[in-house]
């Protein structure tokens, strides 16, 4: 069963992994691609990242398993994998092998450091990749250490999302030319790409190369997080002068000379101290009610569980739950003509092994023989 969406009619082979590669597969599947995920025997599945897929278990350590992957890739538009450089080649499922079977194939590769360069073979995780792109250094307070921004920048924004964008771009080109290509998506590159505006500001002299002293990194008193009386927090982001004016109006600071010069960095520390003291006088939700509808760009900082129940998120159906009650974001972006459907639950690993192989032209006798040989499982 294929999910409707703008990528309906596209088939993608995902060689199972963790983190950014399944996130890319999820995005592609959410938008209607028929994503077939190759899982390893006994591999656990993620309840959200693996949604909207079909799962087949193939033992890639067996030559017949490699042959089977080649057969599947011949009937697909794209393949994605997240091995270290050279591993897919050693297994026999690298781009040369699969493009030989299907010259129009788009072969997407997800790594931390990229397919080449002195660190290509080094291990690492999100935190390492964003450390070398300059992103991690830029996040945190001026008087403190860099703050780990979950694994959102490297793994997902600069990783899986970049891979999905690269694969779709490759598919457009393949449709026009009939020729596939390799997409090298690296998290160090992707996290650097997410810093494009900041690096531009740095080059213009509009950004200091230190954290917590700039307009958009918590240095400005009107763009930072404040603690409230109940130890919850508010996000204040009134960058534009009209929104800053609304902040002052709601707080009764319109005529206060200390707040007259919004962009004077010399008075930012004093402004910050004053606002810090003021926001400590009420609990978060009292401030949220006070600022509601005031166009001051002030919002409550919600926990994940609170975000699920916020009226705006409920109205937009930003989140949903699967049949077992696991919360998850709805597919995005939204399309007017080809809207994606409600996500289907992540499949049990290997649940569609037989179905996928039948679709690929194998008969029941051949499938049963592969099961007996341990090449596949279901």
C-alpha positions as CSV (number, residue, x, y, z in Angstrom):
1,X,0.0,0.0,0.0
2,X,1.5,3.3,-1.1
3,X,0.9,6.6,0.7
4,X,-0.6,9.3,-1.6
5,X,1.5,12.5,-2.1
6,X,3.6,14.3,-4.7
7,X,6.1,11.5,-4.9
8,X,3.5,8.8,-5.7
9,X,4.8,6.5,-8.4
10,X,8.4,6.8,-7.2
11,X,10.1,3.8,-5.7
12,X,13.1,4.1,-3.4
13,X,15.3,1.4,-1.9
14,X,16.6,2.2,1.6
15,X,19.4,0.1,3.0
16,X,18.5,0.3,6.6
17,X,20.5,2.3,9.1
18,X,19.9,4.7,12.0
19,X,19.4,8.4,12.4
20,X,19.6,10.6,9.3
21,X,19.2,8.0,6.6
22,X,15.8,6.7,7.9
23,X,14.8,10.3,8.5
24,X,15.4,10.9,4.8
25,X,13.5,7.7,4.0
26,X,10.6,8.9,6.2
27,X,10.4,12.2,4.5
28,X,10.3,10.6,1.0
29,X,7.8,8.0,2.1
30,X,5.6,10.6,3.8
31,X,5.3,12.4,0.5
32,X,4.2,9.3,-1.3
33,X,7.3,7.4,-2.4
34,X,7.2,3.7,-2.1
35,X,10.1,3.2,0.2
36,X,11.3,-0.3,0.6
37,X,13.6,-0.6,3.7
38,X,16.1,-3.4,3.8
39,X,16.5,-4.4,7.4
40,X,19.1,-6.7,9.0
41,X,17.9,-9.9,10.7
42,X,16.9,-9.0,14.3
43,X,17.3,-5.3,13.7
44,X,14.8,-3.2,15.8
45,X,12.6,-0.7,14.0
46,X,12.0,2.9,15.0
47,X,8.3,3.6,15.6
48,X,8.4,7.0,13.8
49,X,11.4,7.2,11.6
50,X,10.4,3.9,9.9
51,X,6.8,4.8,9.2
52,X,5.1,4.6,5.8
53,X,7.6,1.9,4.6
54,X,7.6,-1.6,3.5
55,X,10.2,-3.7,5.3
56,X,12.2,-6.6,3.8
57,X,14.9,-8.5,5.7
58,X,17.9,-9.5,3.6
59,X,21.3,-10.9,4.8
60,X,23.8,-8.8,2.9
61,X,26.6,-11.0,4.1
62,X,25.4,-13.7,1.7
63,X,26.2,-13.4,-2.0
64,X,22.6,-14.2,-2.9
65,X,21.5,-11.4,-0.6
66,X,23.6,-9.0,-2.6
67,X,22.1,-10.3,-5.8
68,X,18.7,-9.7,-4.4
69,X,19.5,-6.1,-3.6
70,X,20.7,-5.6,-7.1
71,X,17.4,-7.1,-8.4
72,X,15.4,-4.7,-6.3
73,X,17.5,-1.7,-7.2
74,X,16.9,-2.4,-10.9
75,X,13.2,-1.7,-10.3
76,X,13.7,1.4,-8.2
77,X,14.3,5.1,-9.0
78,X,16.7,5.7,-6.1
79,X,18.7,4.0,-3.4
80,X,19.8,5.5,-0.1
81,X,22.4,4.2,2.4
82,X,24.3,5.5,5.4
83,X,27.4,3.4,5.5
84,X,30.9,4.7,6.0
85,X,32.7,5.3,2.7
86,X,33.7,2.1,1.0
87,X,31.4,-0.2,3.1
88,X,28.7,-0.5,0.5
89,X,31.3,-1.3,-2.1
90,X,32.8,-4.0,0.0
91,X,29.3,-5.5,0.5
92,X,28.7,-5.4,-3.3
93,X,25.9,-2.9,-3.2
94,X,27.9,0.3,-3.9
95,X,26.9,2.8,-6.7
96,X,29.0,1.2,-9.4
97,X,27.3,-2.2,-9.0
98,X,23.7,-0.8,-8.7
99,X,24.1,1.8,-11.4
100,X,25.4,-1.0,-13.7
101,X,22.1,-2.7,-13.1
102,X,20.0,0.5,-13.4
103,X,21.8,3.4,-15.2
104,X,18.9,5.8,-14.3
105,X,19.3,5.1,-10.5
106,X,19.9,8.0,-8.1
107,X,22.2,6.7,-5.4
108,X,22.0,8.7,-2.2
109,X,24.9,8.4,0.3
110,X,24.6,9.8,3.9
111,X,27.8,10.2,5.9
112,X,29.1,12.5,8.6
113,X,32.4,13.6,6.9
114,X,31.6,12.9,3.2
115,X,33.0,10.4,0.7
116,X,36.4,12.0,0.6
117,X,38.7,14.2,2.7
118,X,41.1,13.4,5.5
119,X,38.3,12.5,8.0
120,X,36.2,10.5,5.6
121,X,37.0,7.2,7.4
122,X,36.8,8.6,10.9
123,X,34.0,7.8,13.3
124,X,31.8,10.5,14.5
125,X,28.3,11.7,15.5
126,X,26.2,14.8,15.1
127,X,28.1,16.7,17.8
128,X,31.4,16.1,16.0
129,X,30.2,17.2,12.6
130,X,28.6,20.4,13.8
131,X,31.8,21.1,15.9
132,X,33.8,21.2,12.7
133,X,31.3,23.3,10.7
134,X,31.3,26.1,13.2
135,X,27.7,25.6,14.2
136,X,28.3,24.2,17.7
137,X,30.7,27.0,18.7
138,X,28.0,29.6,17.9
139,X,25.4,28.2,20.2
140,X,25.4,28.9,23.9
141,X,25.8,31.7,26.4
142,X,28.6,34.2,26.2
143,X,29.9,33.2,29.6
144,X,29.4,29.5,29.2
145,X,30.2,26.5,27.1
146,X,28.7,25.6,23.7
147,X,25.2,24.0,24.1
148,X,24.3,20.8,22.4
149,X,21.2,21.5,20.3
150,X,20.0,17.9,20.4
151,X,21.1,16.1,17.3
152,X,18.9,18.3,15.1
153,X,21.5,20.2,13.1
154,X,23.8,17.5,11.9
155,X,21.7,14.3,11.8
156,X,18.4,15.8,10.6
157,X,18.5,19.4,9.3
158,X,22.0,19.1,7.8
159,X,21.8,15.3,7.2
160,X,18.6,13.5,6.5
161,X,16.8,16.5,5.1
162,X,19.7,17.3,2.9
163,X,19.8,13.8,1.6
164,X,16.1,13.8,0.8
165,X,16.5,17.1,-1.0
166,X,19.5,15.8,-3.0
167,X,17.7,12.6,-3.9
168,X,14.6,14.5,-5.2
169,X,16.9,16.8,-7.2
170,X,18.7,13.8,-8.7
171,X,15.3,12.3,-9.6
172,X,14.3,15.4,-11.5
173,X,17.6,15.3,-13.4
174,X,17.3,11.6,-14.1
175,X,13.8,12.1,-15.4
176,X,15.1,14.7,-17.9
177,X,18.3,12.9,-18.9
178,X,17.6,9.2,-18.3
179,X,20.9,9.0,-16.4
180,X,21.3,8.6,-12.6
181,X,24.1,9.8,-10.4
182,X,25.6,9.6,-6.9
183,X,24.4,12.1,-4.3
184,X,27.1,12.7,-1.6
185,X,25.3,14.2,1.4
186,X,27.6,14.9,4.4
187,X,26.5,16.2,7.7
188,X,29.5,18.5,8.0
189,X,28.5,20.1,4.7
190,X,24.9,20.2,5.6
191,X,25.4,21.9,9.0
192,X,27.7,24.4,7.3
193,X,25.0,25.0,4.8
194,X,22.5,25.8,7.6
195,X,25.0,28.4,8.7
196,X,24.9,30.3,5.4
197,X,23.2,33.4,6.7
198,X,25.5,33.5,9.8
199,X,28.6,33.1,7.7
200,X,27.4,35.9,5.4
201,X,26.9,38.2,8.4
202,X,30.4,37.2,9.7
203,X,31.9,38.2,6.3
204,X,30.0,41.6,6.4
205,X,31.2,42.4,9.9
206,X,27.7,42.1,11.2
207,X,28.5,39.0,13.4
208,X,31.1,38.5,16.1
209,X,32.8,35.1,16.0
210,X,31.9,34.4,19.6
211,X,28.6,33.1,21.0
212,X,26.0,34.9,23.0
213,X,26.8,38.4,21.9
214,X,25.0,38.8,18.6
215,X,21.5,39.6,17.5
216,X,20.2,36.1,17.0
217,X,22.2,34.0,19.5
218,X,20.8,35.2,22.8
219,X,23.1,38.3,23.0
220,X,20.3,40.7,22.2
221,X,17.9,41.2,25.2
222,X,15.0,41.1,22.8
223,X,16.0,37.7,21.3
224,X,16.6,35.3,24.1
225,X,14.9,33.0,26.6
226,X,13.8,34.2,30.0
227,X,13.0,32.3,33.2
228,X,9.6,32.9,34.8
229,X,8.4,32.8,38.4
230,X,7.5,29.1,38.1
231,X,10.9,28.1,36.6
232,X,9.3,27.8,33.2
233,X,10.5,30.0,30.3
234,X,9.4,32.5,27.7
235,X,10.9,33.0,24.2
236,X,11.3,36.6,23.3
237,X,12.0,37.3,19.6
238,X,10.9,40.9,18.8
239,X,13.6,41.7,16.2
240,X,11.7,44.2,14.2
241,X,11.1,47.7,15.7
242,X,7.3,47.4,15.6
243,X,7.3,44.2,17.6
244,X,9.9,45.6,20.0
245,X,7.6,48.5,20.6
246,X,4.7,46.1,21.4
247,X,7.0,44.4,23.9
248,X,7.7,47.6,25.6
249,X,4.0,48.6,25.6
250,X,2.9,45.4,27.2
251,X,5.6,45.6,29.8
252,X,5.0,49.3,30.5
253,X,8.4,50.3,29.4
254,X,7.6,52.6,26.5
255,X,8.9,55.7,28.3
256,X,11.8,54.1,29.9
257,X,15.1,55.6,28.6
258,X,17.0,52.4,29.1
259,X,15.0,50.8,26.4
260,X,14.9,53.6,23.9
261,X,17.8,52.3,21.8
262,X,16.9,48.8,20.8
263,X,20.1,48.1,18.8
264,X,22.7,49.8,21.1
265,X,24.8,46.9,22.2
266,X,26.3,49.0,25.0
267,X,23.0,49.0,26.9
268,X,22.1,45.4,26.1
269,X,23.4,44.0,29.4
270,X,21.4,46.5,31.4
271,X,18.2,45.8,29.3
272,X,18.7,42.1,29.8
273,X,19.1,42.4,33.5
274,X,15.9,44.5,33.7
275,X,13.9,42.1,31.6
276,X,15.3,39.1,33.5
277,X,14.1,40.6,36.8
278,X,10.7,41.6,35.3
279,X,9.9,38.2,33.8
280,X,10.7,36.5,37.2
281,X,7.6,38.3,38.7
282,X,5.0,36.1,37.0
283,X,4.6,32.4,36.0
284,X,5.0,31.5,32.4
285,X,1.4,31.0,31.5
286,X,0.4,34.3,33.1
287,X,2.9,36.0,30.8
288,X,1.6,34.0,27.8
289,X,-1.9,35.2,28.5
290,X,-0.7,38.8,28.8
291,X,1.1,38.7,25.5
292,X,-1.6,36.7,23.6
293,X,-2.6,38.7,20.5
294,X,-0.2,41.6,21.2
295,X,2.1,40.9,18.3
296,X,5.2,41.2,20.4
297,X,6.7,37.9,19.3
298,X,6.6,36.4,22.8
299,X,5.7,32.8,23.3
300,X,5.8,30.2,26.0
301,X,8.6,27.6,25.8
302,X,6.7,24.3,25.8
303,X,7.8,20.9,26.7
304,X,7.3,18.1,24.1
305,X,4.2,16.9,25.9
306,X,2.8,20.4,26.1
307,X,3.5,21.1,22.4
308,X,1.2,18.1,21.5
309,X,-1.8,19.9,23.2
310,X,-1.2,23.5,22.2
311,X,-4.3,24.9,20.4
312,X,-2.4,26.1,17.4
313,X,-0.8,22.7,16.9
314,X,-4.1,21.0,17.4
315,X,-5.8,23.2,14.8
316,X,-3.0,22.6,12.3
317,X,-2.8,18.9,13.1
318,X,1.0,19.4,13.5
319,X,1.1,16.2,15.5
320,X,-0.7,12.9,15.5
321,X,-0.5,9.5,17.3
322,X,-0.2,6.1,15.8
323,X,-2.4,3.2,16.7
324,X,-0.4,2.4,19.8
325,X,-0.5,6.1,21.0
326,X,3.0,7.1,20.1
327,X,3.1,10.8,19.3
328,X,4.8,12.0,16.1
329,X,4.8,15.0,13.7
330,X,2.6,14.9,10.7
331,X,4.2,14.9,7.2
332,X,5.5,18.2,5.8
333,X,5.5,20.4,3.9
334,X,1.8,20.6,3.0
335,X,0.6,20.4,-0.6
336,X,-2.6,21.9,-2.0
337,X,-3.1,19.4,-4.9
338,X,-1.4,16.2,-3.6
339,X,-1.6,16.2,0.2
340,X,0.1,13.3,1.9
341,X,-2.1,10.9,3.9
342,X,-2.1,10.2,7.6
343,X,1.1,8.3,8.4
344,X,0.9,4.5,8.4
345,X,2.6,2.8,11.4
346,X,6.2,1.6,11.0
347,X,6.0,-2.0,9.9
348,X,7.2,-5.0,11.8
349,X,10.7,-5.7,10.5
350,X,10.4,-8.1,7.5
351,X,6.6,-7.9,7.4
352,X,6.6,-7.2,3.7
353,X,9.5,-9.5,2.6
354,X,7.3,-11.8,0.5
355,X,5.2,-9.0,-0.9
356,X,8.2,-7.0,-2.1
357,X,9.8,-10.0,-3.7
358,X,6.6,-10.9,-5.5
359,X,6.4,-7.3,-6.8
360,X,10.0,-7.7,-8.0
361,X,9.1,-10.8,-10.1
362,X,10.1,-13.7,-7.8
363,X,7.7,-16.6,-7.5
364,X,6.7,-18.4,-4.3
365,X,9.1,-21.3,-5.0
366,X,12.1,-19.0,-5.3
367,X,11.0,-17.0,-2.2
368,X,10.6,-20.2,-0.1
369,X,14.1,-21.4,-1.2
370,X,15.6,-18.0,-0.1
371,X,13.8,-18.3,3.3
372,X,15.2,-21.8,3.8
373,X,18.7,-20.6,2.9
374,X,18.5,-17.8,5.4
375,X,19.0,-15.2,2.7
376,X,15.8,-13.5,3.7
377,X,13.4,-13.7,6.6
378,X,9.9,-12.5,7.3
